[in-house]
Amino acid sequence: MLPSNVVHCYVEDTTERLSLEAQLRQSQKMESVGQLAAGVAHDFNNMLTIIQGHSSSLLMRPTLPDEISEPVSAVYFAAERAASLTRQLLMFSRKNIMQPRPLDLRETVGNMTKMLQRLIGENITLDFHPPARLPVVQGDGGMMEQVVMNLSVNARDAMPRGGALTIGLETVRIDENYLEMHPQAHVGNFVRLRVTDTGSGMDASTLAHIFEPFFTTKEIGKGTGLGLATVYGIVKQHDGWLEVASEPGRGTTFDIFFAAENEMAVTADQEIAPTAPVIGGTESILIVEDEPVLREMARDILESCGYKILEASSGRDALEVWNRRAHPVDLLLTDMVMPEGVSGVDLADKLLAIQPA
């Protein structure tokens, strides 16, 4: 029998478990906010499309008086700025439509650096030395440019007195051991995009919130709080992940990982196709859109270009219009998500099966 004055102590290190729990809670919170943001952005984007469509249609009229042209232009550009915010919300929530293709990130980032130097200013040095060889990644080029742009703007704002911005690319191999401290990672070969600045850095409490939409440490009017939220959404939409290291006064490093393909990137010259003027036509177009004002706007604009227009408010309605049509339909212009169980893709498949041309 043990003496009554003996004390037993049991010690357990719960650091890793607590860290994993915190990451899980953060991920669940971001997912919920993303769903809310997507719903708001989708409805708001419909309204902005109507504003932009009608204002641009007015601006195209050669007889529009100057005293009306200026305020209409102001309306159009204000709507364009608002639309850019909805695009960022949709990127954050991963609800916008990707257009993936094999990408050479050396080329994507290299093209961006040509304009980044002007953006960040002369008091910040920009360093980008791409590797001689790099695997391609599957991604949306425009979204990748948005990632580089947003991170660079954030870095610039963190270095008001100047500093250095370094952008790097390299191939890394992630193994099982790496996953123990980085549970969001995946095993395999990845292209790592690293963006480092020598700016003011961030403390732990700020780091915990940087990917939340509308969270910002900048002054009022200096930022929307959507930049890093957009980066987060784009990376997640590409099935990648982010890691951030920062300390006050010691700068910040963002590491972003994208799955590497087996194919190596090869630099190739690409010709830019010339822009063709809008000349209109006489073909028949079937417009399918459940938002009446949006559908009417599309009809008015296309009719002004000479096209013959048929309208429908849903996929089922469109099939009825198709069966009643008096002449062939040359083009289907449809919303993607519609009520009554027939999506734009379903409708397109049905009509293509009937009329492949």
N, C-alpha and C positions, 0 to 999 in steps of 0.2 A: 504494500500500500504506500502511495506517494505521500510525502509530508504535506500538511495543509498549507504551508507557506510557499509552495512552488507555484510559479506563474508560467503558463504556456503562452507563447506568442506565435502567431501565424502571419506571415507577410506575403502578399501577392501583388505583383506589379500589374496594374490594370491600364497602364498608359496606352498600349496598342488598342485594347478593346474600346476605351473611351474615345480614342481618335477615330476608330471605325464607326462608332455610333454617331459621332458628330458629323462625319462625312455623309452617312446615310440620311440623317435628319436634314442636312443642307440640300442633298440631292432631291429628297421628297418635297421640300419647300420650293425649290426652283422649278420642279415639274408642275406644281400647282399654280404658281405664278405664271408659268409659261402658258398653261391652258387658258387662264383668264386673259392674258395679253393677246393670245391668238384670236379669241372671240371678239374682243374690242377692236383689234386691228382690222379684222376682216370686214366688220360692219362699217367702220370708219373709212376704210379704203373704198368701199362702194360709193359713199357720199362724195369722197374726194374725186373719184373718177367722173362723177357727174359734173362737178365744178370745173375740173380741168377740161373735160370734153367740150362743154358749152363755151367756156371762155376761149379755148383755142380755136373753136369754130368761128367765134366772133372776130378774133384777131386775123383770121384768114380772109376776111371780107375786105376787098380793096377800097370800098366806099366808106369804111368806118371812120367817122370824124376823129381828129386827134384828141379832142377833149374827152372822148369816150374810150379811145384806145389806151390811154395811160392808166386809168383806173382798172380797166379789164386786164391789162398786163400785170398790174399789181395783184389782182385776185388770182390770176393764173400762177404766178411765181410763189405766192403764199401757199397755195394748194400744193405746189410741187415740193416746197419745204416740208409741209405736213405729211405728204406722201412718203418722203424719205424717212420720216420717223416711224410710220407704219411698217415700212420695209424692214427697218431695224427690229421692230417688235416681232415681226413674223420670223426674222432670222433667229432672234433669241428663243422664240417658242418652237422653232423647227417646223413651222407650218407652211413656209413658202416652198415653191416647187424648185427642186434642184435640177440642174442640167449637167450631170457629171460626164466627164471625158478624161482620157489619160492626160495628166498634166506633168510638165517639167517645172517644178517649183523654182529652179534656177532662173528660168525664163520669166515666170510670173513675178517673182520678187525683183528680178533685175529690171524689168520694165517699170515696176513701181518706184524703184530708187531714183529714176530719172526725174520724177516729179516730187519725191519726198524731200529732197534737199531744199527745194524752193519752199515747201510747206513748213519744214521745221526751223528754217532760218539759218543765217550765216554763223550765228554763235554756237551752233551745234554741229559737230562733225559726224558724218554718216559713214560707217564702215561696213561694206558687204563684199565678201570674197567667197563666191560660190565654189563648191568642190568640183574637181574635174569630172567625176562620175557620180551620178545620183539616180536611184530608181524612180520611175514614174509613180504617181499616186492617182487614184480615181477621185476627181473633185470638180467642183464648179469654179471656173476661173474667176468669175466676178466676185464670188463669195470669198475666195482666197485673197483677192486684192483688198476686200473690205477688212479682213482680219489684219493684214499688214498695215493698212491705213489707220485703223482704230488704235492699234498698239503703238504706232509711231506718234500719233497725235497725243496719246496719253503720256508717252515718254517726253515729248516736247514740253507739255504743260508741267511736268515734274522737274524740268530744268530751265526755269525762267532766266537764270544767269548764264546759261550755256552749259555745255558738257559734251558727252559722246553717246551716240546711238549705234549699237552694233547689232547687225542682223546676220545670223548664221544658219546654215543648212548642213545636215549630216545624216548618214544612215546609222541606226542603232539597233542592237538586238536586245529584246526584252525577254528575260527568262523567269522561271518560277520564283527565284529568290527576290527579284525586284518587286513582285506582286505583294510580298509580305508587308511592305511599308507604303505601297501605292496600289490599293485595291481597285482603283478605277482603271488601271492599266490592263493590257492584254499581252499575251505571249506571242512573239513573232518578230518580224523585221519591220521597222518603221523609219519614216523620214521625220527627223526632228527639226522644227523651225524654232530657233531661239532668238528672242528679242531682248536685248539688255540695254539699260540706260544707267547713267551715273547721277540720277536725280535724287530727290528728297527721300525716296523710299516710303514704306508704310509700316505701321505697327500691326501687331497681331489682331487687334479688334477691327481695324480697317480691312485687313486681308479677309476676314470672315464674311464680309459683305460686298466685296468689289464686283461680283458677277450678278448682283441683284439689280433688276431694272429700276432706274430713277435714283439709285444710290450714287451720290457724288460728294466729294470733298471740295469741289471747286466753288468759287463764288457764284452767286445768283447771276444768271445770264451767260456764264462761261462754259456751261456744259449741260447736257440733257440727262446724264446718268445712264445712257443706253449704249455707250461705246463698248464696254467690256461685257455687258449682257449680250450684245450682238455677237461678239467674238465667241462667247460661251455657246450660244445657240448654233452658230455655224459649225464649230468644232464637233459638237455632239451630233449634228446632222450628218457629219462626215464619219461618224463612228470613231472619232478620235478622243483625246482627253488633254487637259491642261494641267500644268504644274507651275506654281508661282513661288519665287523666293524673294524676300524683300526685308530690309531693316531700315529704320529711320536713319537718314543721312548716308546710307550706303548703297542706294540705287535699288533697282528691281530687275528681275529676270523672269521672263515668261518662256516656258518650254511647251510647245504644242506638238503632239504626235499624230501622224497620219500613217495608215497602213501602207507599206511599200509593196508595189507589184514586182513580179519576177523580171519584168522588162526594164532595161536601163534606158534613161532618157537620152535622146539624140537631138542636138540642136539643128533646127531646119528653118530656112527662110520661108516666110509666109507672105503671100500677096494679099493686099487689102482690096476687097471688091469695091468698085465705085458705087456711090449712093445714087439710086434711081429716083427720078421725080415721081410724085403721085399724079397719075394721069386719069384715074377713074376707069369705068368700063360699063358694059351693058349686061353683064351676067346676072344670074339670079342667086341671091344669098338667103339662106334660112338662118335667122337669128333666134337663139333659144336662151332666155334669161328670165329668172323668176322675179327680179327686181324691176318693176314696171318703168320707173323713171330712167334707169340705166338702159333698158331695152329700147325705149323711145329715143333716147339720145343716139344710140348706135344706128337706129333706123334713119333718123334725120340726117346724120353725117354721111352715111353710105348712099342714101337717096340723092343727096346733093352732089355726089360724085357720079351719078348716073345709073347706079345699080338698081335692079328690081328686088324688092325686099318681101320676104315672108316672115311672119313672127310666130313665136310660141312661148308660153310661160313655163313650160316644164318638159321633161323628156317624153311623157305620155302625150301631152298636147302636141309636141313636135311630130310624133308618129302619125297622129290624126291629120295634121296639116300636110304632112308628106303624102298621105294616101289621097287627100283631096286636091292636090296641086294640079294646076292646069297646064304647067310646062315644067321641063326638067330643072332641078336645082343644081347649080354649079359648085356651091361652097356651103359648108355648114360652119357657123360661128356660134359656139355654145359655151355656156358656163360649165364649170367642172362639177360643182356640188349643187344639186337641185332636189326639190321635194318629190314625193310620190314614187320613190324607189328606182328611178331611172336616172343615173348620173350622165354627165356629158360624155364620158368614155363609153358607157353602155350604148348610148344613143349613136355615137359615131360608129361603133362596131356594127350595130344593126343596119345603119344606112350604107356603110361601106360594103356590107355583104350583098345588099340589094343593088347598089350602083357603085362599083369599084372606082370609077373615074371621078 
